[in-house]
Amino acid sequence: MANFLLQVEHIITNVSDAIWPVFLPFILVVGAITSIRTIFIVQKKATLPSKLTLKNAIGPAAISLGAMIGTGAVVGVMGALSKLSAAGQNNIEAMAIWALIGACIMVPVSYSETLNSKIMGKTPKEYISSLISPKLGMVYAVCFVALAVFGFGGFQFSGIDSVSAIVASKFMGIETTLMQRYLFIVIPVIAVVAALVLSKKHEIFMNAMTYMIGTAITGYFIFFLIFLTKTASYVPTYLQGMIDGMLNPVNAMFGVPLGFILGMQKIIQTAETGLGALAMAAQESDSAPREGAMISLIPTIVTVIVSIIVTSYIASYGVRNGMIQFPADAVTRLTQLFETAQSVTGTFGLIVFSAFTVLSALTTILGSYYYMTKLFKNNPINRNIAIYLTLVIAAGTLAVFGANVVFEAVDLLLFVLCGINVTALMIFTFTEWKNYIINDNDDFDSLDRKAS
């Protein structure tokens, strides 16, 4: 079985490595065109000015943040840094600056996809089916569920698995085996998730998401401020590492810097820019198009900061001080990161990291079910539950016994989803948006009738 998983991993890796150098310039160009046309043309003629209200922002922002802020912001970024190091890049900090450059294009894409989705009054699956083809809309929906439940779910289980191993070792002096963690940690988590979904109580959990995510992120930022204060003398070294890494990039196929590819993958993966998740969450609110688009920026910006800046800074500090050694497997990477946090902030850092990982993992796993019900709302609920639980079990199993397969599958699915969604949005900004042009005397009620 181990050899089979390794072969699958290599196949996915080879396909992904061949596609991303070509896909990267494509998504940057298409994303930039879509954002420019949306913000400077479509927005002006197809929407009315609106303000951001707290009442409308809390629900969609919490759902989006809860579904995206999970352990991918830590585990996924650590995996990318490890891969960058394995390729020969000594200055792993460079990935952060590449990611931030990519974010300058992809964050406006988050705004644009939500704005256009609200104008059309359609979810991504619906407008892809309308603008391109119903078959491609179905491909998008299937790939999104595979990514959210299996791919992102695998990250969450990998994080929970790693935390359990670290806590057992640090506080109980017990070195657990893979099978022990699977039976006594992963299986119980799957059982809890299954119980919530089967009892139709997952909505109660989703309502509590606002407080859970708020608590986790608040604690995480407090921890980072303490970490940053105590390591203030290291900041110039971190910034210099960014510069040195950019001046001496590790080149991938066609000369595209590997750091840029990994950085863009992490921006799309963690902040879900261009994937359509933000647009789906925005459809649940009564917000106007511009307000909905502004709401989408909240989880996007928070996630970019948490995943790119915070994680890469802590990892960089650990590498430079000999506490983190790349490349390494998923559990080792997270263990080293936790030890780095603990070395600076004590037990507080370990507790905060553990709480953040577990809380964000649970909300992300349940958040993926929310998206599945929106994409396949015409399916019988029992069918959705069966598919969801099957993917969750597969994600939990592979997170323990074949985590790298999950990581590589995520990178491949990102390309498919982002490519389809952003292409459909660009088509809308060139053609169909003209059907939604409004007059100065139009009100929101008339806009709702037009969208429907």
Secondary structure, 3 states (H helix, E strand, C coil): CHHHHHHHHHHHHHHHHHHHHHHHHHHHHHHHHHHHHHHHHHHHHHCCCCCCCHHHHHHHHHHHHHHHCCHHHCHHHHHHHHHHHHCCCCCCCHHHHHHHHHHHHHHHHHHHHHHHHHHHCCCHHHHHHHHCCHHHHHHHHHHHHHHHHHHHHHHHHHHHHHHHHHHHHHHHCCCCCHHHHHHHHHHHHHHHHHHHHHCCCHHHHHHCHHHHHHHHHHHHHHHHHHHHHHCHHHHHHHHHHHHHHHHCCCECHHHCEHHHHHHHHHHHHHHCCCCCHHHHHHCCCCCCHHHHHHHHHHHHHHHHHHHHHHHHHHHHHHHHCCCCCCCCCHHHHHHHHHHHHHHHHCHHHHHHHHHHHHHHHHHHHHHHHHHHHHHCCCCCHHHHHHHHHHHHHHHHHHHHHCHHHHHHHHHHHHHHHHHHHHHHHHHHHHCHHHHHCCCCCCCHHHHHHHHC
